[in-house]
Structure formats: structure tokens, C-alpha cells
């Protein structure tokens, strides 16, 4: 059984009298160490699927499993602990803390994990070098470009060596050179440490890097190709 399993999942969103079925009877299994791209047009359901896998939302029907555990059977505290220790998130909107520097934003999750201070400092320094932002360690988000903020968000997601990284359009605000460098960093981590990566993306470069391409349309999986 894979590290992630989505079993006959459906999700409906309601806005006033209008209902929208974001996912419709989706089944998907992802093995440890895969590098997967969820692709499809806006409204296809890829971000919703990512959020369900990351336990940021719950399905209306079906089950989501993480390491063979049903997410719906976990308490709120257990799901929060799962997100803190085993899942790294890269959001399209960055979700950086405005009053913290780049280094402090990355350090914050290590602090929540109660990592010892000197080890935190070393990890933050190393990851900032990896994403090419060593000279921006003391800059706050409003002093960084969109692409630089995204690189901080990626660094924050991977600094803890999580089992799974979920990335929603991680290259959307990056030039192709920076985007490729980030993808190479994540691919290296994927191969060296068997970290599972799942992307929701429109970017053909992400799709090219992926070992598996899952295409969605109207809330359903229409193709699933391993390269």
C-alpha cells in the first residue's frame, strides 16, 4: 500500500444556493518516493485533492489514508501533528509571516518541532544557500520579490525533511531558471531521501520533471501516466 491513498473521494463546495462538485469519485495511490504532478485546468480539482491529502480539508465521501491511517479517524490534534512533522506545504500564496525575516520564517517550523537552537541555525543556513537566498536571510517578505518569497516558502517546506511535500503551483511566480533550480533541488531530495513530492501545477516544466503525471478534468482523473 502506498504512503498516500485516496479512495472514492468526492468533495462538494456550497456558496449560497450554488453547489460545485470539486472532486467526483477520485481514487489515487501514491507510493513512497514518487515525484507526482497533478495537472489540469483551473477548476479541475487538483488543489482540492492536494488539500485533502494534506488534511487541510475533509472529503464529503470516501477516505484518505496517510501511511495506512484514515485521516478522518484522527483527532484535530493528531492531524495537526501529522502536518507539522510529516508533511511540508508550499502554497501558491506563500503564507509567509510578514513580521519575520526569511530565516525566521524557515526557522519557525523547526522551533515548533522543538529542534535544538544550534541545529536549527545550521539547517536554516544550509537551506537558504540551497535555494539561493543566503544574502536575503534578514529580509522580511515585503522586501522580497514574489519569486524570492516563493523560494522561502519552498525552503520552509523542505527544511524539516518531511515524508511528503505538497506543492500548489510552486513555480508560478518564478522565472524559468530559478524554477528549474528549485525543481532540481526538490528532485535531489526526492532521490536521496525518498521524500514524496506531489504538485498541483499548470507548469509544463514541473510536468517534465515529474515521474508520474496525473491529469484531472471536472473533478475526475482522466489519465495517470508513469514515465
N, C-alpha and C positions, 0 to 999 in steps of 0.2 A: 504493500500500500504506500502511496506517495506521501510526501510531507504535507501536501495540501490536497484535499478532496472536496469538491463541490458536487453535491448530489441532488439533482432535480430541483434546483433553486429557482424561485420566482420572487420578484420584488415589484411592488406597485407603489407609486407615489401619488398622493392626493393633493390637489390645490383647488380649494373651493369645491365646486361641483365637477371638476375635471379630474380624471384619473389617467395616469400614464404608466404603462407596464414597462419598466426599465429592463427587467430580465424575465425571460419566459422559458421555464423548464430547462435550465442550463446545468449540464453535467461536465465536470472537468477534473482531471487529476494531474498534479504536478509533482514530479519526483525530486528528491534532494539533489541539488547541484545543477538544476536546469536554468537556462537563461531564456526566458519566455517573453514574447511580445504579444500583448492583446491589442489588436488593430481593428479599426473600423471608423466610420464617420461619426460626427457628433450625434449623440442620442442613441448610439448603438448598444450602450450598456457596459462599456469597458471600465469606466471609472466606478460605476456601481459595483461591478464584480470585484474590483480591487478593494473597495471599502468593506465588502462583506468578508473577503478573505482576511483582511486586517482587523476584523471585529470592530470596525468603526460604525457599522450598521448591522442590522439583523434581517434575515430573509423573511418573507411572508409565508413561503412554502419551501420545503426541502431543508437540507442540512449542510453545514460547512464544517469540515474537520481540519484540525491542525495537529500534526503528529498523532493521528488517530483519535484525538479527543474532540467531541462535539462542542463547538463553541457556544451553542445555545444552553448547554448544561453547565457552563462555567458561570461563576458569580461575577458581578461587575468588577470586584477586586481582582479576581483571577484573570479576567480579560485584560484589565489594566496592567497587571504584572506580565502577561504574555506580550503585550505591546511594548513594554519597557525593556524587557530582557531578550526577546527572541525575534522581534520584527523591527526593521528600520523603515521609516517612511520618508519619501521625497514627494512633497506636494507641489502642484503647479503654482500655487500662490506663495510658495516658500515657507510661510508660517514661522518666520524668524521673530525673536523677541526684540522690539525696537530699541530698548534701552541698553541692551547688551552688545558688546563687541562681537566680531566674527568668532574670535577664540572663545569668548564666554558662551556664545550660543552653542558651540560644539561641546564645550565643557559641561554645559548644564545637564545633559542627559547622563554623562558619566557621574556627575555629582548625585543625580537621582539614584543611580545604581550603587552609590556608596563606594566608588572606586577611590583608592588612596590618592592623595593630592599630587604627589610627585609622579605617579604613573599617569594620572590624568593629564598633567602638563606635557609629558612626553608624547602621549597619544595625540593630543591636540596639535602639538608642534609637527609631528610626523604627517598627520593627515592634511594639515594646511600646506605643507610642502608638496604632497601628492597631488593636490588639486590646484596648485599654482597660486596660492594666496598667502604665502608666508609674509609678504610685505603688507598685507591687509589685516593682520591679526587684531590690531587695535581699532579697526574701523567699525562704526556702527552701520546697520543696514541702510540708513538713509544717506550714507557716504559711499555706498557701493552701487555699481551698475546692476541692472537686472540679472545679467549673466553671472556677475560675481556673487550676488545673493543666492542664485541657484546652486553655485558651486559650494557655498557654505552649507546649504540645505543638504546637498549630497554628502558632504563631509560629515555632517551631523548624523546622517542615516547609517553610514558605514563604519564610523569610528568605534562602535561597540562590537564589531564582528558578529552581527545578528545571524540567525539561521536563515531568515528570509528578508529580502529588501523589496518593498513595494514602491514603485515609482510612477507617478502620474505626470506624463509629459515632461520628463526631466531635462530634455534638451530644447524645450520650446523657446527659451529666451537666450540661447547660446549661438554664437557663430559656429560654423561647421568645424573649424579647427579645435575650438575649445570643447565642443560637443563630442568630437571623436576622442579627444584625450580623456574626457570623463568616462566615456564608454569603455575605453581601453583599461582604465583603472578598475572599473567595476568588473570587466571581463577577467582581469588578472586575479582579482579577489575571488571571483566565481570559480576559477580553475584551481587556485592554490588552496582555498579553504572550503570549497564545496558549498559556498553560500548560494542560496537560490534567489534568483532575481526574476521579478515579474513586472513588466512595464505596461502601462496603458499609453498608447502613442499614435500619433499621425506621421511620425518622422520615418522616412524610408531608411535613413542611416541606422536607426535603432532596430528596424526590422531586419536589416542586413546583418547586424551584429548578433541578432538572436539565433539561438539554436532551434527554436520552435516558434512558429507563427500561428497564433490562434485568431481568426477573423470573426468579428461579430457584426450582425446587422439586425436592427429592430429587436434587440434583446435576446437574440439567439446566436449560437455558434454555427457559422456556415461553412467553416473549414478549419482544419487543425493539421498543420504540416510540420513534421520534424525534418530538419535538414541533414 
